[in-house]
Amino acid sequence: MTRPPTRDLGLMVVALLAVSTSGPLIAATVAPAMAIAFWRNAMASVVLAPVVLVRRRQELKELSAREWRLAVLAGLLLALHFATWVPALSYTSVASATALVATQPVWSALIARSRGESVPRQVWLGIAVAMAGALLLTGADLQVSGDALLGDGLAIAGGVFAAGYMTAGSEVRRSVSTTTYTALCYTTTSVLLLVACVVGGQRLSGYDGRDWAKLVALTAGAQLLGHSLFNVVLKTTSPTVVSLSILFEIPGAAVIAAVFVSGQHVPWLAVPAAVLLVSGVALVIRSSGRTSVPVE
């Protein structure tokens, strides 16, 4: 792993601010969670597809079979992330599901190790410190029951699929532009989630104007700005580092909810949790050398 370029660090901060709006917006939207996941990807695809067809048509024609497979695989893994993480909330507590899906950086590091990449001890230490911060804030309350264990298993699977999505995306971004990759990925995800919604009987329409406005805001912020900027930095920053940085979404969402959602407040544990998160990420970044790979 290499140290993220300064530009990537700045982009990740912007991306984190964007994705931190996801939780509060989803909580405030009166629509099935899986339907929300579908619409945020479908709307993003509608925005990106025409751009690719008009401005990136030649690149699209020149994509290799491997690049197509990896882009579609990333979309499949993102869809599986939503399809496991969202149902997990129906079987186990929000705290437990949030803490377990936040194991994403652990799986990213294990995937990197399985691919023969070097993962220094300091990286594992940094992941452990950051995970401690996430657990402190979410207050995981693992329960022993059939439903709870099923939910916990689904949440862990959600973290695994998210790590796989980041890893596949980093491979595609080596040679494919952000716009083309995200268009292919989000389109694949939206098609698969549409099938899941239809099979599961999820209501896809009939929302009022305010909920549609929230879906548009979710698409513009968390999806097009947040997820897409993470896809930008995957060209030169390790999936493990990107996955680790996403843990900041937890305190970020808590602060945004406290400011904009009535009845919400910032938990006092947010401060020490944020310190642990910053310390963990700093350890991981310091363990890496500087990269000289140019950024697109």
C-alpha positions as CSV (number, residue, x, y, z in Angstrom):
1,M,0.0,0.0,0.0
2,T,1.1,3.5,-0.7
3,R,0.4,6.8,1.1
4,P,-2.6,8.6,-0.4
5,P,-1.7,11.7,-2.4
6,T,-2.7,15.0,-0.8
7,R,-5.3,15.5,-3.5
8,D,-6.9,12.2,-2.6
9,L,-7.1,13.1,1.1
10,G,-8.9,16.3,0.2
11,L,-11.4,14.4,-2.1
12,M,-12.0,11.8,0.6
13,V,-13.0,14.6,3.1
14,V,-15.5,16.0,0.6
15,A,-16.8,12.5,-0.2
16,L,-17.2,11.8,3.6
17,L,-19.2,15.0,4.1
18,A,-21.4,13.9,1.2
19,V,-22.0,10.3,2.3
20,S,-22.7,11.4,5.9
21,T,-25.9,12.9,4.6
22,S,-27.1,9.4,3.5
23,G,-28.3,8.1,6.9
24,P,-30.3,11.2,7.9
25,L,-31.9,11.5,4.4
26,I,-32.8,7.8,4.4
27,A,-34.3,8.0,7.9
28,A,-36.4,11.0,6.8
29,T,-37.6,9.4,3.6
30,V,-40.9,7.5,3.7
31,A,-40.1,4.7,1.3
32,P,-38.8,1.1,1.6
33,A,-35.0,1.0,2.2
34,M,-34.4,-1.3,-0.7
35,A,-36.4,1.0,-3.0
36,I,-34.3,4.0,-1.8
37,A,-31.2,2.0,-2.7
38,F,-32.6,1.3,-6.1
39,W,-33.6,4.9,-6.8
40,R,-30.3,6.5,-5.7
41,N,-28.4,4.2,-8.1
42,A,-31.0,4.4,-10.9
43,M,-31.1,8.3,-10.8
44,A,-27.3,8.4,-10.8
45,S,-27.3,6.1,-13.8
46,V,-29.7,8.3,-15.7
47,V,-27.3,11.3,-15.1
48,L,-24.1,9.5,-16.0
49,A,-25.2,7.2,-18.9
50,P,-25.8,10.0,-21.4
51,V,-22.5,11.6,-20.5
52,V,-20.7,8.3,-21.2
53,L,-22.6,7.7,-24.5
54,V,-21.8,11.2,-25.8
55,R,-18.3,12.0,-24.4
56,R,-16.9,8.5,-23.6
57,R,-18.3,6.4,-26.4
58,Q,-14.9,5.6,-27.8
59,E,-13.6,4.5,-24.4
60,L,-16.7,2.4,-23.9
61,K,-16.0,0.6,-27.3
62,E,-12.4,0.0,-26.4
63,L,-13.1,-1.6,-22.9
64,S,-11.6,-5.0,-22.7
65,A,-13.6,-8.1,-21.6
66,R,-11.7,-8.0,-18.3
67,E,-12.7,-4.3,-17.7
68,W,-16.3,-5.1,-18.5
69,R,-16.3,-8.1,-16.1
70,L,-14.7,-6.1,-13.2
71,A,-17.1,-3.1,-13.7
72,V,-20.1,-5.5,-13.7
73,L,-18.7,-7.4,-10.7
74,A,-18.3,-4.1,-8.8
75,G,-22.0,-3.3,-9.5
76,L,-23.0,-6.8,-8.4
77,L,-21.0,-6.5,-5.1
78,L,-22.5,-3.1,-4.4
79,A,-26.0,-4.5,-5.0
80,L,-25.2,-7.4,-2.7
81,H,-24.0,-4.9,-0.1
82,F,-27.4,-3.2,-0.1
83,A,-29.3,-6.5,-0.3
84,T,-27.6,-7.8,2.8
85,W,-27.0,-4.7,4.9
86,V,-30.6,-3.3,4.6
87,P,-32.4,-6.6,5.6
88,A,-30.0,-7.0,8.5
89,L,-31.7,-4.0,10.2
90,S,-34.9,-6.1,10.3
91,Y,-33.3,-8.9,12.3
92,T,-30.8,-7.3,14.7
93,S,-30.3,-3.9,16.4
94,V,-29.2,-0.9,14.4
95,A,-26.2,-0.6,16.7
96,S,-25.1,-4.2,16.1
97,A,-25.7,-4.0,12.3
98,T,-23.8,-0.7,12.0
99,A,-20.8,-2.0,14.0
100,L,-20.6,-5.2,12.0
101,V,-21.0,-3.7,8.6
102,A,-18.2,-1.3,9.6
103,T,-15.8,-4.2,9.6
104,Q,-15.3,-3.4,5.9
105,P,-11.7,-2.2,6.3
106,V,-10.8,-5.5,7.9
107,W,-12.1,-7.4,4.9
108,S,-10.4,-5.0,2.5
109,A,-7.0,-5.7,4.2
110,L,-7.6,-9.4,4.2
111,I,-8.5,-9.3,0.5
112,A,-5.3,-7.3,-0.2
113,R,-3.3,-9.9,1.8
114,S,-4.9,-12.8,-0.1
115,R,-3.9,-11.1,-3.4
116,G,-0.2,-11.1,-2.3
117,E,-0.1,-7.4,-1.2
118,S,2.0,-6.4,1.8
119,V,-0.1,-5.3,4.8
120,P,2.3,-4.0,7.5
121,R,1.6,-4.6,11.2
122,Q,1.0,-0.9,11.7
123,V,-1.8,-1.0,9.2
124,W,-3.5,-3.8,11.3
125,L,-2.9,-1.7,14.4
126,G,-4.5,1.3,12.8
127,I,-7.5,-0.7,11.6
128,A,-7.9,-2.0,15.2
129,V,-7.8,1.5,16.7
130,A,-10.3,2.8,14.1
131,M,-12.6,-0.1,14.7
132,A,-12.5,0.5,18.4
133,G,-13.7,4.0,17.7
134,A,-16.6,2.7,15.5
135,L,-17.6,0.2,18.2
136,L,-17.5,2.9,20.9
137,L,-19.8,5.1,18.9
138,T,-22.3,2.5,17.7
139,G,-22.4,0.7,21.0
140,A,-22.8,-2.7,19.5
141,D,-25.0,-5.0,21.5
142,L,-24.6,-8.4,20.0
143,Q,-27.5,-10.7,21.0
144,V,-27.8,-14.5,21.0
145,S,-31.0,-15.4,19.2
146,G,-31.9,-16.9,15.9
147,D,-33.1,-13.6,14.3
148,A,-30.2,-11.6,15.8
149,L,-27.6,-14.0,14.6
150,L,-29.1,-13.9,11.1
151,G,-29.1,-10.2,11.2
152,D,-25.5,-10.0,12.4
153,G,-24.5,-12.5,9.7
154,L,-26.1,-10.3,7.0
155,A,-24.4,-7.2,8.4
156,I,-21.0,-8.9,8.3
157,A,-21.8,-10.0,4.7
158,G,-22.6,-6.4,3.9
159,G,-19.2,-5.4,5.1
160,V,-17.5,-8.1,3.0
161,F,-19.4,-7.2,-0.1
162,A,-18.5,-3.5,0.4
163,A,-14.9,-4.4,0.7
164,G,-15.1,-6.5,-2.5
165,Y,-16.8,-3.6,-4.3
166,M,-13.9,-1.3,-3.3
167,T,-11.3,-3.8,-4.4
168,A,-13.0,-4.5,-7.8
169,G,-13.4,-0.8,-8.4
170,S,-9.7,-0.1,-7.7
171,E,-8.8,-2.6,-10.4
172,V,-11.1,-1.0,-13.0
173,R,-9.9,2.5,-12.1
174,R,-6.4,1.5,-13.1
175,S,-7.4,1.9,-16.8
176,V,-11.0,3.2,-16.9
177,S,-12.2,6.7,-16.3
178,T,-14.3,7.5,-13.2
179,T,-17.3,8.5,-15.3
180,T,-17.4,5.4,-17.4
181,Y,-16.7,3.1,-14.5
182,T,-19.4,4.6,-12.2
183,A,-22.0,4.6,-15.0
184,L,-21.4,0.9,-15.6
185,C,-21.3,0.1,-11.9
186,Y,-24.4,2.1,-10.9
187,T,-26.4,0.8,-13.8
188,T,-25.6,-2.8,-12.9
189,T,-26.5,-2.1,-9.3
190,S,-29.8,-0.4,-10.2
191,V,-30.9,-3.3,-12.5
192,L,-30.1,-5.9,-9.9
193,L,-31.8,-3.9,-7.1
194,L,-34.9,-3.4,-9.3
195,V,-35.2,-7.2,-9.7
196,A,-34.8,-7.5,-5.9
197,C,-37.5,-4.9,-5.3
198,V,-39.9,-6.5,-7.7
199,V,-39.4,-10.0,-6.3
200,G,-39.6,-8.7,-2.7
201,G,-42.7,-6.6,-3.4
202,Q,-41.1,-3.3,-2.5
203,R,-43.1,-0.2,-3.3
204,L,-41.3,1.8,-6.0
205,S,-43.7,4.7,-6.5
206,G,-46.5,6.6,-4.8
207,Y,-44.2,8.8,-2.7
208,D,-45.1,12.4,-2.0
209,G,-43.1,15.4,-3.4
210,R,-41.0,15.8,-0.3
211,D,-39.8,12.2,-0.4
212,W,-38.9,12.5,-4.1
213,A,-36.9,15.6,-3.3
214,K,-35.0,13.7,-0.6
215,L,-34.3,10.9,-3.1
216,V,-32.9,13.5,-5.5
217,A,-30.8,15.0,-2.7
218,L,-29.6,11.6,-1.7
219,T,-28.6,10.8,-5.3
220,A,-26.8,14.2,-5.9
221,G,-25.0,14.1,-2.5
222,A,-24.2,10.6,-1.2
223,Q,-24.3,8.8,-4.6
224,L,-23.0,11.2,-7.3
225,L,-20.7,13.2,-5.1
226,G,-19.8,10.9,-2.3
227,H,-19.5,7.4,-3.9
228,S,-18.2,8.8,-7.1
229,L,-15.3,10.7,-5.4
230,F,-14.4,7.5,-3.6
231,N,-14.2,5.9,-7.0
232,V,-11.9,8.7,-8.2
233,V,-9.4,8.2,-5.4
234,L,-9.4,4.4,-5.9
235,K,-7.0,5.0,-8.9
236,T,-4.2,6.0,-6.5
237,T,-5.3,5.1,-3.0
238,S,-5.5,1.6,-1.5
239,P,-9.1,0.1,-1.1
240,T,-8.1,-0.6,2.6
241,V,-7.4,3.1,3.2
242,V,-10.6,4.2,1.4
243,S,-12.7,1.6,3.4
244,L,-11.1,2.8,6.6
245,S,-11.9,6.4,5.9
246,I,-15.6,5.6,5.3
247,L,-15.8,4.8,9.1
248,F,-16.0,8.6,9.5
249,E,-19.5,8.4,8.1
250,I,-20.7,7.2,11.4
251,P,-19.9,10.3,13.5
252,G,-20.5,12.5,10.5
253,A,-24.0,11.3,10.1
254,A,-24.6,11.7,13.8
255,V,-23.6,15.4,13.7
256,I,-25.6,16.1,10.5
257,A,-28.7,14.4,12.0
258,A,-28.3,16.4,15.2
259,V,-28.2,19.7,13.2
260,F,-31.0,19.0,10.7
261,V,-33.3,16.3,12.2
262,S,-35.6,17.2,15.1
263,G,-35.1,15.2,18.3
264,Q,-31.6,14.1,17.3
265,H,-28.5,15.0,19.3
266,V,-24.7,14.3,19.1
267,P,-23.8,11.5,21.5
268,W,-21.0,12.5,23.9
269,L,-19.1,9.3,22.7
270,A,-18.7,11.0,19.3
271,V,-15.7,12.9,20.5
272,P,-13.5,10.1,21.9
273,A,-14.7,7.9,19.0
274,A,-13.6,10.5,16.4
275,V,-10.2,10.7,18.2
276,L,-9.8,6.9,17.8
277,L,-10.9,7.0,14.2
278,V,-8.4,9.8,13.3
279,S,-5.6,8.0,15.2
280,G,-6.3,4.7,13.4
281,V,-6.4,6.3,10.0
282,A,-3.2,8.3,10.8
283,L,-1.4,5.1,11.7
284,V,-2.4,3.4,8.5
285,I,-1.3,6.5,6.4
286,R,2.0,6.9,8.2
287,S,2.8,3.2,7.6
288,S,2.6,3.8,3.9
289,G,5.2,5.3,1.6
290,R,4.3,8.2,-0.7
291,T,2.9,7.4,-4.1
292,S,4.2,8.9,-7.3
293,V,1.4,7.5,-9.5
294,P,-0.3,10.3,-11.4
295,V,-3.9,11.1,-10.7
296,E,-6.4,11.3,-13.5
